[in-house]
Amino acid sequence: MQIHQVVREGTPDTHAAKGTTPTMGGLIILGAVGGSTLLWMRFDSRYVWLALVVTLLMGGLGFLDDYLKLQQKRAGEENLGLVERYKLAGQITIGLALGCYIWQVPLNTLPGASTTLPFYKYVLIVPAIPVLYLPFVTFVMTGTSNAVNLTDGLDGLAAGLMAIAMLTMALFAYVMGRADASEYLQIFYLRGAGELTVFCSAVFGAAVGFLWYNAHPAQVFMGATAPSAPPK
């Protein structure tokens, strides 16, 4: 079975030749992330389980989009993939489910419906109406997923940016999971958050490994699977 990149009408001539390049490489990334995380994680860490499950669910939406595009291409139909409103509905559903879980079952001693303010020391934002936390989480999830999809247009771009972002997140997860480091840097200490370093490092390693084959000239494309799934 050949899985090639779908080229839409109106595609520039410089990109038209990429129609013979294999796609759906995001499955490789998800497989590497899932395998590495399960190999090295602590199985009692809710942080890691939550990140892994949400990543796989969002990646599943992207996989369905890729699969439908290929099926439509083979049938000679217009390859639009998963209808946008259905994809958005799936992202919103996952975002709402995540927000509800974090709100009702807090992962740490901080209030469930709360977030910190970047670049400020010990600033915690707790909505006066806790239910407003749900649309906030949904917006972040949906916006991040679609932002990566929109960014992915050049060889190696999405994989490279993903690697940089996840390396940074791994560093922050490690610091926030250590009482001494978090106190020194004046950021909130989240007991157990250091385990997310394992997950973030797995994504970083998978992205760098994929980048070797995705850098120009790309030998394989992510498709919509991995760009839909980066951890938020």
Beta strands, then each sheet from edge to edge (+ up, - down):
strand 1: 115-116
strand 2: 124-125
sheet 1: 1+ 2-
end
